[in-house]
């Protein structure tokens, strides 16, 4: 099966059309900006310990490698 440029462009057009129709629905469904900001804030709070743990693990691994 040969994928042509024309096929790829049709896929991109479908994705763009999907996003055009999806984005306004998400934007119009928001009741207030406070709700959106709280969702983002809660999402960041849940990722903070994971990122901190990963950074500390990388840091101590590099320290051990440097000492050896």
Beta strands, then each sheet from edge to edge (+ up, - down):
end
